[in-house]
Amino acid sequence: MNYRVYKDGFEKVLPIKATGTATFSDAAVAIARLRIANEKSIQNNIAEFIKQLGKLTDIQ
């Protein structure tokens, strides 16, 4: 996922690659495990974006 950050002529692209997994203990049905893994991946992706956004010093 590429996040694009804009502010007053400043532009930065933050490429974020995060994954998520689910095991049988999360859900016995495969489609439910896939949904859980997707949700975890999205959560991890957003968390990593916020982490990288906090490291930007150019945007302040």
C-alpha positions in Angstrom: 0.0 0.0 0.0 1.3 3.4 -0.9 0.2 6.3 1.3 0.6 9.8 -0.1 1.0 12.6 2.4 0.4 16.2 1.3 0.9 19.5 3.2 1.5 23.0 1.8 3.4 21.9 -1.3 5.1 19.0 0.5 4.4 15.5 -0.9 5.8 12.2 0.4 4.9 8.7 -0.6 5.1 6.1 2.2 5.2 2.6 0.9 3.9 0.3 3.6 3.9 -3.5 3.5 2.4 -5.3 6.4 0.9 -8.7 6.7 -1.5 -10.5 9.0 -2.1 -14.2 9.7 -4.8 -16.3 11.3 -4.5 -19.8 12.6 -6.9 -22.6 13.2 -7.3 -21.5 16.8 -8.6 -18.1 15.5 -11.3 -19.8 13.4 -11.9 -23.4 12.3 -13.6 -22.4 9.0 -11.2 -21.4 6.2 -13.2 -18.4 5.0 -13.4 -17.0 8.5 -9.6 -17.4 8.9 -9.1 -15.5 5.7 -11.3 -12.6 6.9 -9.4 -12.5 10.2 -6.1 -12.5 8.4 -7.2 -9.7 6.1 -8.4 -7.7 9.1 -5.1 -8.2 10.9 -3.2 -7.2 7.8 -5.3 -3.9 7.5 -4.7 -3.2 11.2 -1.0 -3.8 10.9 -0.8 -1.7 7.8 -2.5 1.3 9.4 -0.3 1.0 12.5 2.9 0.9 10.4 1.6 4.0 8.5 1.1 5.9 11.7 4.5 4.9 12.9 6.2 6.0 9.7 4.1 9.2 9.7 5.4 10.0 13.2 9.0 9.7 11.9 8.5 12.4 9.2 10.2 15.6 10.1 9.9 17.4 6.8 6.1 17.8 7.1 6.1 19.9 10.3 
